[in-house]
């Protein structure tokens, strides 16, 4: 293993931050230099957010590499912008493969009533499912599942008549069947799907299990220790994730309502006595299920549901006002994210800084009624407006400006809210600050102006 790779790995672990594309590209070049020929295989390219960034890195990479990419057809045009004339193969499910799969499913473990089948129905299933597949294997899987969930010949014939003709219809049908399960099972399934889909980052199995065990009315909890490293959970197929992204509701609840529920779960967990009293140490937080996620992500879920009146908003207010005086372990975990470092006694960070970091407008309105000074500084000399500007929280920036917060406040590095907004590409906030008279020629300690 090249020494540079090991050094960067150790650095990333120490700083607890993910590898950037730039760093990954540097490591790629360092590693390639060790070999005469390099083969790169990348699966599911269509699931990548920064597709063009990765393709550019590969295109500009060493000439000795051979690349194999797999993706859904719609990204082919983008790939060919970087790799013109490269050979491509369209992979489709053959009818014989689909037919064999269906024949194995009929009477198999997923057939809940094998006796509800005759030869005519079997032939009808084979004909209709194979004809509608159009080379996509996932669709027949969902279609045959819809048929075999029925328990009588007549119901299966009806299910075949109403067979979903595309993935969207198939996913909708699957979610409908989930809702038709006993209440306890359907509610648990809905909660699992909502958490996985709406989570700010991939959840570990233990985090997910812990989230399912917490009720908003809970007042105590025994933190469970993870005995081994666990993998993350995700929806089994990317197409389902894309389907959910296009929906306004998940199991008849608007996404904002689910975000509110998730925020409540996180804040309920953080209110448990062991975390409020500091009985759980920073060194052991990785062994306590959901603590890290709840401490660093609750505000994002609350922001996405803040317009709803409910327990989550009140929980958020209570948590900030109580924990900023207690220096709880959960708050110190949040500071690691905010400041990219650890603060043993973060006396100079107030609820307003956290509220603006998350972009919580209603909580900030509540806090502004308690503190007259909207330009209070944190440990780095940053004001609430500086935090809101960095993360592009337009509603919070607008509210602070209207309440006469200083648009040209300067932190210990000489940086203003405008410089933070510019660096992070927050165009709407940049425009708002300039319109309110923010100085475009202020110079920070590195000799940089906001627009340089």
Secondary structure, DSSP 4 states (H G I P E B T S, - for coil): --HHHHHHHHHHHHHT-PPPHHHHHHHHHHHHTT-S-EEEEE--GGG-SSHHHHHHHHHTS-TTEEEEE---GGGHHHHHHHSTT---------HHHHHHHHHHHTTSTT-TTTTS--HHHHHHHHHHHHHHHTT-HHHHHHHHHHHHT--SHHHHHHHHHT--SSHHHHHHHHHHHHHTS-HHHHHHHHHHHHHHHH-SSPEEHHHHHHHHH--TT-----PPBP-S---EE--S-HHHHHHHHT-SEETTEEHHHHHHHHHHHHHHHHTSHHHHTT-S-GGGGGGBTTHHHHHHHHHHHHHTTTTS-SHHHHHHHHHHHHHHHHT-HHHHHHHHHHHSS--SS-TT--HHHHHHHHT-HHHHHHHHTT-S-TT---TTS--HHHHHHHTT-HHHHHHHHHTT--TT---TTS--HHHHHHHTT-HHHHHHHHHTT--SS-B-TTS-BTT-
